[in-house]
């Protein structure tokens, strides 16, 4: 079975604490990159990224947007759904494959005080994998919201996920994160998280 369809529990945060421990990193979800992924449909990716952004808003989870220069060398055009949910966010443009090799990004993440980095991005084999590995090197825990990521091919994405699992990265999903964050369904935030799940399921 492909690791793309499995979830693993290495290095994760206990349910109920994740909202206070996590920071979300959106990596290279931009025009010219996110629209080239071959392992997940564009609408599915957009829906999952939207849901993850909604969870960030509901639970006040800090969000960092990491990009690379566009094909014309200019600023990246980030997936619109992120701004639609979270409003105007600073985009940290880097020239390094790994997000944490960029001093501004590393500093921004450190400034949140959070110790668990949840990564969503394209491609899984490059931006996502290297963000997670570089986060581990700096003492963070790392999780991948696998349904909010896209790979170049099933084979290469599977290899990346196997490497990350062996390194101690948690492979999770947006629905799983919603359940962990919800905590108590009788509370307003829990109800809102379940609403995100229903919205995802409805397509």
DOFI-107808 format. One line per field, with one value per residue: residue number from 1; x, y, z of N, C-alpha, C in turn. Coordinates in steps of 0.2 Angstrom, whole numbers, always signed. Each point is the difference from the previous one (the first is absolute). Last residue first. Layout:
num: c(NUM ...) .
n_c1: c(X ...) .
n_c2: c(Y ...) .
n_c3: c(Z ...) .
ca_c1: c(X ...) .
ca_c2: c(Y ...) .
ca_c3: c(Z ...) .
c_c1: c(X ...) .
c_c2: c(Y ...) .
c_c3: c(Z ...) .
//
This chain:
num: c(203 202 201 200 199 198 197 196 195 194 193 192 191 190 189 188 187 186 185 184 183 182 181 180 179 178 177 176 175 174 173 172 171 170 169 168 167 166 165 164 163 162 161 160 159 158 157 156 155 154 153 152 151 150 149 148 147 146 145 144 143 142 141 140 139 138 137 136 135 134 133 132 131 130 129 128 127 126 125 124 123 122 121 120 119 118 117 116 115 114 113 112 111 110 109 108 107 106 105 104 103 102 101 100 99 98 97 96 95 94 93 92 91 90 89 88 87 86 85 84 83 82 81 80 79 78 77 76 75 74 73 72 71 70 69 68 67 66 65 64 63 62 61 60 59 58 57 56 55 54 53 52 51 50 49 48 47 46 45 44 43 42 41 40 39 38 37 36 35 34 33 32 31 30 29 28 27 26 25 24 23 22 21 20 19 18 17 16 15 14 13 12 11 10 9 8 7 6 5 4 3 2 1) .
n_c1: c(-88 -7 +14 +11 -13 -3 +18 +2 -14 +8 +12 -12 -8 +15 +4 -16 -7 -6 +14 +26 +23 +12 +20 +5 -12 +7 +19 -3 -8 +17 +21 +26 +26 +24 +27 +23 +16 -8 -18 +5 +6 -17 -11 +9 -4 -21 -3 +8 -14 -20 +3 +4 -12 -15 -17 -16 -7 +14 +11 +21 +19 +21 +16 +23 +23 +16 +2 -21 -9 +7 -11 -22 -1 +5 -17 -16 +5 +6 -13 -24 -6 -14 -16 -4 +6 +5 +15 +6 +7 -4 +2 +3 +19 +13 -4 +9 +24 +7 -3 +16 +21 +3 +2 -19 -14 +9 +10 +10 -2 -23 -22 -23 -23 -22 -26 -29 -23 -13 -14 +4 +22 +7 -8 +11 +25 +22 +21 +26 +20 +19 +12 -10 -11 -5 +10 -3 -11 -16 -14 -12 -16 -13 -22 -24 -23 -15 +12 +12 -12 -6 +16 +1 -16 +5 +14 -10 -12 +13 +8 -14 -4 +16 +9 +19 +21 +14 +7 +3 -8 +11 +18 -4 -14 -3 +6 +21 +1 -11 -3 -8 +1 -5 -6 -22 -18 +1 -8 -18 +7 +26 +21 +20 +18 -4 -19 -13 -16 -7 -1 +20 +18 -4 -2) .
n_c2: c(+92 -15 -5 +17 +12 -8 +4 +20 +3 -7 +15 +16 -7 +1 +21 +7 -19 -23 -18 -3 -3 +8 -5 -21 -5 +10 -9 -19 +4 +7 -16 -14 -10 +6 -3 -10 -12 -16 +7 +12 -12 -9 +14 +5 -16 +1 +16 -6 -14 +9 +24 +23 +11 +13 +8 +2 -20 -9 +11 -2 +6 +2 +11 +12 +8 +4 -16 -7 +13 -3 -18 +5 +13 -11 -13 +12 +10 -17 -20 +5 +22 +17 +1 +3 -7 +6 +0 +5 +11 +28 +24 +20 +7 -15 -1 +17 -1 -13 +9 +15 -9 -22 -24 -14 -8 -14 +1 +25 +24 +15 +16 +5 +14 +10 +6 +6 -12 -20 -14 +4 -3 -21 -8 +4 -8 +12 +11 +12 +17 +4 -10 -14 -20 +2 -1 -10 -4 -3 +7 -4 +2 -6 -5 +1 -11 +2 +4 -17 -17 +4 -4 -21 -6 +6 -14 -19 +3 +2 -20 -13 +7 -5 -26 -18 -10 +13 +29 +24 +22 +11 +13 +20 +17 -5 -9 -6 -4 +5 -5 +3 -5 -9 -6 +3 -13 -24 -14 -15 -25 -6 -1 -13 -17 -23 -15 -5 -7 -4 +0 +6 -17 -23 -27) .
n_c3: c(-4 +19 +19 +11 +15 +21 +16 +11 +18 +21 +13 +13 +21 +18 +10 +16 +18 +5 -7 +8 -9 -22 -13 -10 -20 -20 -11 -14 -22 -16 -1 +4 +8 +13 +5 +3 -14 -15 -13 -19 -20 -13 -15 -21 -18 -11 -18 -22 -13 -10 -11 +2 +22 +21 +24 +18 +8 +17 +22 +18 +21 +21 +22 +9 +1 -18 -18 -9 -18 -22 -12 -9 -20 -20 -11 -13 -21 -17 -7 -1 -13 +4 +24 +29 +28 +28 +25 +27 +20 +6 +3 -16 -12 -14 -23 -13 -5 -18 -21 -8 -8 -16 -3 +5 -17 -21 -21 -7 -3 +9 +12 +14 +6 +16 +3 +0 +1 +5 -16 -23 -7 -7 -22 -22 -8 -7 -15 +0 -8 -18 -19 -17 +7 +26 +26 +24 +26 +25 +23 +26 +24 +26 +16 +10 -4 -18 -21 -10 -12 -22 -16 -8 -17 -23 -12 -9 -20 -20 -10 -13 -22 -17 +0 +4 -5 -16 -1 -6 +8 +19 -7 -13 +15 +25 +24 +14 +25 +27 +28 +27 +28 +28 +24 +11 -8 +5 +19 +2 -9 -4 -16 -15 -9 -11 -9 -25 -23 -28 -24 -13 -1 -14 -2) .
ca_c1: c(+3 -5 -4 +5 +2 -6 -1 +5 -2 -5 +5 +3 -5 -1 +6 -1 +2 -5 -5 -7 +0 -7 +0 +4 -2 -6 +2 +3 -5 -4 -4 -7 -4 -7 -5 -4 +3 +6 -2 -3 +6 +3 -4 +1 +7 +0 -3 +5 +6 -1 -2 +2 +6 +0 +7 +1 -5 +2 -8 -2 -5 -3 -3 -8 -3 +0 +7 +2 -3 +4 +7 +0 -3 +6 +5 -3 -1 +5 +7 +2 -2 +1 +3 -4 +2 -5 -1 -2 +5 -3 +1 -7 -3 +3 -3 -7 -2 +2 -5 -6 +0 -1 +6 +3 -3 -3 -5 +3 +4 +6 +3 +7 +2 +7 +5 +7 +2 +5 -2 -7 -2 +3 -4 -4 -7 -1 -8 -5 -3 -4 +5 +3 +3 -4 -2 +6 +0 +6 -1 +6 +1 +4 +7 +6 +4 -5 -4 +5 +1 -5 +0 +6 -2 -5 +3 +4 -5 -3 +6 +1 -5 +1 -4 -6 -3 -3 +0 +3 -4 -5 +3 +6 -1 +0 -7 +0 +6 -2 +5 -2 +0 +1 +7 +5 -2 +3 +6 -1 -6 -6 -2 -5 +1 +6 +0 +5 +2 +0 -7 -5 -1 +4 -4) .
ca_c2: c(+2 +2 -6 -3 +4 -1 -7 +0 +4 -5 -5 +3 +0 -7 -2 +4 +7 +4 +2 -1 -1 +1 +7 +1 -4 +3 +6 -2 -2 +5 +3 +0 +1 -3 +4 +2 +5 -3 -4 +5 +3 -5 -1 +6 +0 -6 +2 +4 -3 -4 -7 +0 -3 -3 +0 +7 +1 -3 -1 +1 -4 +1 -6 +0 -2 +5 +2 -5 +1 +6 -2 -4 +4 +4 -5 -3 +5 +6 -2 -4 -7 -4 +3 -1 +3 -4 +3 -5 -5 -6 -4 -3 +6 +0 -6 +1 +4 -3 -5 +4 +3 +7 +3 +2 +6 -2 -6 -7 -3 -3 -3 -1 -5 +1 -3 +2 +7 +3 -2 +1 +7 +1 -2 +5 -3 -5 +1 -6 -3 +5 +3 +6 -1 -2 +5 +1 -1 -1 -1 +3 -3 +4 -3 +5 -2 -2 +6 +4 -2 +1 +7 +1 -2 +4 +6 -2 -1 +7 +4 -3 +2 +7 +5 +2 -5 -5 -6 -5 -2 -4 -5 -2 -1 +6 -1 +0 +1 -1 +3 -3 +5 +0 -2 +5 +7 +2 +5 +5 +4 -3 +3 +5 +7 +2 +3 -2 +5 -2 -1 +6 +4 +6 +6) .
ca_c3: c(-6 -5 -3 -4 -7 -4 -2 -5 -6 -3 -3 -6 -5 -2 -4 -6 +0 +2 -5 +3 +8 +2 +2 +6 +6 +2 +3 +7 +4 +3 -5 +2 -6 +1 -2 +6 +3 +4 +5 +5 +3 +4 +7 +4 +3 +5 +6 +4 +2 +6 -3 -7 -2 -6 -4 -2 -5 -6 -2 -7 -3 -6 -3 -1 +6 +5 +2 +4 +7 +3 +2 +6 +6 +3 +3 +7 +5 +1 +0 +6 -1 -6 -5 -6 -7 -5 -7 -5 -1 +0 +6 +2 +4 +7 +4 +0 +5 +6 +1 +2 +7 -1 -2 +6 +2 +7 -1 +3 -6 +1 -6 +1 -3 -3 +4 -2 -1 +6 +7 +1 +2 +6 +6 +2 -1 +5 +1 -2 +6 +4 +5 -3 -6 -6 -6 -4 -7 -3 -7 -4 -7 -4 -2 +1 +6 +5 +2 +3 +7 +4 +1 +5 +6 +3 +2 +6 +5 +2 +4 +7 +4 +2 -5 +3 +4 -3 +4 -4 -5 +2 +3 -3 -7 -4 -2 -8 -4 -7 -6 -6 -5 -8 -2 +3 -2 -6 +1 +5 -1 +2 +6 -1 +2 +2 +6 +4 +5 +7 +3 -1 +6 +0 +0) .
c_c1: c(-1 +3 -5 -3 +4 +0 -6 +0 +4 -3 -4 +4 +2 -6 -1 +6 +0 +2 -5 -5 -7 -1 -7 -1 +4 -3 -7 +2 +2 -6 -4 -5 -7 -3 -7 -5 -4 +3 +6 -2 -2 +6 +3 -3 +2 +7 +0 -3 +5 +6 -2 -3 +1 +7 -1 +7 +0 -5 +0 -8 -2 -6 -3 -2 -7 -4 +1 +7 +2 -3 +4 +7 +0 -2 +5 +6 -3 -2 +5 +7 +3 +7 +1 +3 -5 +1 -5 -2 -2 +5 -3 +1 -7 -4 +2 -4 -7 -2 +1 -5 -6 -1 +0 +7 +5 -2 -4 -6 +3 +4 +7 +3 +8 +2 +7 +5 +7 +1 +4 -2 -7 -1 +3 -4 -5 -8 -2 -7 -5 -3 -4 +5 +4 +4 -4 -2 +7 -1 +7 -1 +6 +1 +4 +7 +6 +4 -4 -4 +5 +1 -6 +0 +6 -2 -4 +4 +4 -5 -3 +5 +0 -6 +1 -3 -6 -3 -4 +0 +3 -5 -6 +3 +7 +0 -2 -7 -2 +6 -3 +5 -1 +1 +2 +7 +5 -1 +2 +5 -2 -6 -7 -2 -6 +1 +6 +0 +5 +2 +0 -7 -4 -1 +4) .
c_c2: c(+7 +2 +2 -6 -4 +3 -1 -7 -1 +3 -6 -4 +3 +0 -7 -2 +4 +7 +4 +2 -2 -1 +1 +7 +1 -4 +4 +6 -2 -2 +6 +3 +0 +2 -3 +5 +2 +5 -3 -4 +4 +3 -6 -1 +5 -1 -5 +3 +4 -4 -4 -7 +0 -2 -4 +0 +8 +2 -2 -1 +3 -4 +2 -7 +0 -1 +6 +2 -5 +2 +6 -3 -4 +5 +4 -4 -3 +5 +5 -2 -4 +2 -5 +3 -3 +3 -5 +4 -5 -5 -7 -3 -2 +6 +0 -6 +1 +4 -3 -5 +4 +4 +8 +2 +3 +7 -1 -5 -6 -2 -2 -3 +0 -7 +2 -3 +0 +7 +4 -2 +1 +7 +2 -2 +5 -2 -6 +2 -6 -4 +5 +3 +6 -2 -4 +5 +1 +0 +0 -2 +4 -3 +5 -3 +5 +0 -2 +7 +5 -2 +1 +7 +1 -2 +5 +6 -2 -1 +7 +3 -3 +2 +7 +5 +2 -6 -6 -7 -6 -2 -5 -6 -3 -2 +6 -1 -1 +1 -2 +3 -3 +7 +1 -2 +5 +8 +2 +5 +5 +4 -3 +3 +5 +7 +2 +4 -4 +5 -3 -1 +6 +4 +6) .
c_c3: c(-2 -6 -5 -3 -4 -7 -5 -3 -5 -7 -4 -4 -6 -6 -3 -5 -7 +1 +2 -5 +2 +8 +3 +3 +6 +7 +3 +4 +7 +4 +3 -5 +2 -7 +1 -2 +6 +4 +4 +6 +6 +4 +4 +7 +5 +3 +6 +6 +4 +2 +7 -3 -7 -3 -6 -3 -2 -6 -7 +0 -7 -2 -6 -1 +0 +6 +5 +3 +5 +7 +3 +2 +6 +6 +3 +3 +7 +6 +1 +0 +7 -2 -6 -6 -5 -7 -4 -6 -5 -2 -1 +7 +2 +4 +7 +4 +1 +6 +7 +2 +2 +7 -1 -2 +6 +3 +7 -1 +2 -7 +2 -7 +0 -4 -4 +5 -3 -1 +5 +7 +1 +3 +7 +7 +3 -1 +4 +1 -2 +6 +5 +4 -3 -6 -5 -6 -3 -8 -3 -7 -3 -7 -4 +0 +1 +7 +6 +3 +3 +7 +5 +2 +6 +7 +3 +2 +7 +6 +2 +4 +7 +5 +3 -5 +4 +4 -4 +4 -5 -5 +3 +3 -3 -7 -5 -2 -8 -5 -6 -5 -7 -3 -7 -2 +3 -2 -7 +1 +6 -2 +3 +7 +0 +1 +3 +6 +5 +4 +7 +3 +0 +6 +0) .
//
